[in-house]
């Protein structure tokens, strides 16, 4: 019985550690709720009907969005600096009008305690 209880406790502890919202910040590309807890709009892999008006990210804790850099094949990168704003769980920035095409958006954000996060998504504008 003790072995069973110890095994159960270790299994739960391992699962909790795997859900650390700070683990693997650089590789966050999920459009649905990722293990990191970050969701973006547009979502990774989205096919939009027209140019999206905003980029937004929902974090598991307050963050400050710093930049979103949009790239499309054959076009110069577009760097969108986020205006100063207080840290929030949901952050966003207005996007310029985007021509139809495939885009990659690379975002950077910073928490009030100074830790930085970044990620990227890909989407298509139709």
N, C-alpha and C positions, 0 to 999 in steps of 0.2 A: 504494500500500500504506500509506503514512504517513497519508493522508487517511482510509482505512478504520479504522486503529488509533485515530486521534484521534477519529473519530466514535463508535467503540465505547466509548472511555474516557469521553467526554462523556455518552453515553447511560446508562452505569452510574452515573456521578456524579449525574446528574439523578434517576435512580430512587432512589438512596440518600438524596438530600436530600428527596425526596417522602415518605419513610418516617420522617421525624423524629418521634419520639414526643411532642415538645413542641409541635408545630405544631397550631394550631386547637383548643386545649383547650376553649374555651367551647361549641363546637358538637358535642360528642361525644354521639351518640344511638344508636350502632350496638349491636345486640344480639349480633352475631357479631364476630369479631375485626376491629375497625376498623383503618384505617391508623394510628390513634393507639395501637393495641394494647390498648384498654380493653374489657372484657367485663363486663356486669352480669347479676345475677340478682335479680329477674326480668329477663328480656330485654326490650328495647324491642319492643312489639307483642305481648307474651305474653298469653295468656288462661289464667289460673290456675284450678285446681279448688280453690276455697277461698282463704282469706287466706294470703298467703305469710308464713312465720315470720320471714324475714330479708331484708334487702337486702344484696347483696355486690357488690363491684367488684374486678376483677382488673386491675392496672396493669402496664406494662412495667418499672416500677421502684418501690421502696418509697414508699408514701404513708401519710398519716394521715387517715382519714375524719373529717370534722368534723360535718356535719349531712346529714340527708335530710329534705326537706320534701315531704309528700304532700298533693296537692290532688285533690278530686273535686267535680264540679259540684254546687252547692247545699250544700256542706259547708264548715266552717271548715278552713283548712289545719292539718295535723298536723306539727309540727316534732319530729323525732327527733334528739336530740343524741347523738353517738357517745361512749361512755365513753373516757377517756384510754387510749391504747394505743400501743405502739411502731409505728414505720413498718413496713409490710409490703407485699408485692406483692399480697396478697389481704386485703381489709379488709371487715368486715361489721358490721351492727348489727341487733338484734332489732326487729321491727316490731310495732305494736299490732294487735289483731284488726281487720281491715278488712271492712266491709259490702260486699256485692256492688255493683259499679259500675265505672266507668272512672276510672282514677287517672293522675296525672302525678307522678313522683318527681324532684325536683331535688336533686342531691347536690353537696357541696363537699368538697374534700380539699386537703391541704397536704403538701408534701415536706419532709424534714428541712432542705433548703437554703432553705426559705421560699417556693418558688414554689407558687402556688395553681392548682388545676384545678377545673372544675365541669362539669356536664352534666345532661341530663335524659332520662328515658325515660317512655313511656306503656305502661300495661298494664291489663288488665281482670280483675276478681275475679268469678268465677261461683259 
